[in-house]
Amino acid sequence: MYIVTVEFTVGPEHVEAFHQAVQQQAQNSLTLEADCHQFDVCVDPQNRERLFLYETYTDEAAFKTHLASEHYLNFDATVRDWLKSKAVQFWNRLPT
């Protein structure tokens, strides 16, 4: 399993719009992408400007398909200017 984590810091004037956009992005990814298995949106309980995504995909190719999807490209274009920071990390899940 291929894991992607993303940490965002959003400008305070865009918090509510970003929360709505990222939740829609999560729903689209889970609905439209067979190889997207999990897409959790988490918010810092002390600071609503900080969000963390935990996404799981079948493999790296599935994540690359995600990045090329229309819904991702629209999301990225919409929120890009709302962000103060974005940090992406990639992981492989060990078998249990």
N, C-alpha and C positions, 0 to 999 in steps of 0.2 A: 504494500500500500504506500502511496506517495502522499506525503503530508505537506501542506503549505500553511504557514502562519503569517499573519500580517498584523502589524500594529500601526494604527492611525492616530494622529492628533489632528483634530478639526478646529478651524477657527470658530470662536464662540457664536458668531452670527450665523453659522451654517449648521449648527449641531442638529436641530430638529430635521432639517431637510436631508442631512447626511444619514441620520438614523433611518429615515423612511427609504432613502435610495439604497442603502446597503441591505436592508431587510428585503427589499424587492429583488435585489441582486442575488441574495441567498436563495430565495424562492425560485427565481428563474434558473439558477444553476442546478438546483435539485430536481426541478421539473423537466428541464430541457436537455440535460446532460446525463445520459445513462451511466457514465463513468465517474460522476461526482456523487460520492456516497454520504458525505457529511459536510455541512456548511454552517458552522455555529458563529453567531454574532454575539460578542460579549462586550459589555460596557463597564468601565471602572466605576464602582459605586460611589467613589469620592470625587470623580471628575468626569462628567458626561462628554467631555471633549476627547477622551481617550477611549479607543475601541480596539478590540482584538478579534481577529478571525481565525478559526481553526477549520481547515478544509481538508478533506480526504478524497483522493482520486485513485483510480485503479493503478495508474502509472504516470510517468512524466509526460508521455505522449497525450494522455487524457487532459493533463493540465495545460499543455500547449494548445490543445483544441479549445479549452475553456478561454484562453487568452485571445483566441481568434474569433470567438463567438460574437455575434451582433450585440447580444445583451451586455456582455462584458465591455465591449468597445464603447457602447453608449454610456454605460455606468462610468467608465474611466473618464470619458470626455466631460461628463456632467460634473463630477466631483473633484477633478484634478485641481482646480483653482481654490477649492474650499479647504485644502489640506495645509497644515503647518508641517507635517512630517508623515512619512510612510516607510516602514521597515518590513521587508519580506524575507522569510527564511524557509528553507526546504529541508525535509526530513524523510527518512525511510523508516517505516514501522517494522520493528523486529517481530518475528513470529512468536506467538505465545504458546 
